[in-house]
């Protein structure tokens, strides 16, 4: 793996910055592209559970019990995020937020995220970055997992929820159907999970993934 060099300091406009930054991150990151409320952090945790290929630390895990396991739901839940479109009470009850790992198109890159990219590269693992924006136009070689589906079938009680993304056919883009991933039918879940792991070439503990998803689903109705 080539050495990763990231220039810090005055970064200029968001668009210029990300075009330059993404050119250095081909084959080094996975972008999760999703609408808030469509399970982006859930998918992040599933992908991050492959420790051999994906970088993960306690900061990303964001657990109230200081755990490192992305698929262990702590008794006190996960730390809430401020500010956030989801009310704090809802976050505490049934979200599984991950820590600083976001790209925002019109903002400079968070120093914590820059640190994440550097740490992942040092141990020859990929970093997973979440975003509510589209970065495809800046670099079509970045691997993107695009979360699609029907929000009305997801069963979430979130007070603010936009329509979910539609599937698209673009280079290096995998359309993950969140409704299928959390489906009650095991074979539907398994098929969607296997498509994700095959596309990203990662290894997942299916039993552990399924258990965490079922906890997530149950909490949406509590």
Protein Blocks (a to p, Z undefined) as FASTA:
>chain_A
ZZddddedjebjfklmmmmmmmmmgokaccddddehilpmmmmmmmmmmmmlmccdfkln
opaklpabfkbccfklpadddddfbdfklmmmmpccdcdfbdcfkbccdfklmmmmmmmm
mnopacddddfbdfklmockbccdddeddfklnopabfbdcddddddddehiacddfklm
mpmblklmmmmmmmmmmmnopacdfklmmmmmmmmmmmmmZZ
